[in-house]
């Protein structure tokens, strides 16, 4: 799952670099891409935080049982 996020992250970065290279600004494509980027960051960060919490919770349960 993390590998898919990294591939998606790299793909979006390449698209943004290409658009910047072409000097395209204030277009619908760039607007949609920026919104997509924000949604991706929110999803990625929330998934990362939830997975960290799950790992700590699992470690806490294991520690309490022993």
N, C-alpha and C positions, 0 to 999 in steps of 0.2 A: 504493500500500500504506500509506504514512504517512497519507494522507487517511482511509483506512478506520479506522486506529488512532485518529485524532483524533475521528472521528465516534463511535466506540465509547466512547472516553473521555468525551466530552461526554454521551452517552446515559446512561452509568452515573452520572455526576455528577448529572444531572437526577433520576434515580431515587432516589439517596441523599438529595438535597435534599427531594424530595417525601415520602419516608418520615420524615425528620426533622421536617418541617413537621406531619405527622400524629401525631407523637410515638409512633411504633410502635417498640418496642424489645423485644429478647429473643424475637423470633418466628423461625419457620423461614425466612420470606422474607428477613429481614435477614441471618440467618446464611448462607444460600446466596449472597446478594448480596455479602457480605463475602468469602467464599471465592472467588467469581468475580472480585472486584476484585484480590485477591492474585495469582491466576493470571494475570490480564491484565497486571498490573505486571511480573511475572516474565517473561512472554513478550515484552512491549514492550521492557523493558530489555535482555534477551538479544539480541533482534533488532537493536536499536540498536547494541549493542556489536559484534555480528558484522558489521554493515554498515560501521561505522567501520573495523574491522580490514581488511575487504576493500578499502576505498578506500585506506587507507595501504599495503597490500600492492601494490595496482595501481600506485600512485604510485612505490613503491620499485622495482618491476620496470621501469617506464618510465624511471626515472632511471638504473638500472643499464645498460639497453640503449643509452642515448645517451651 
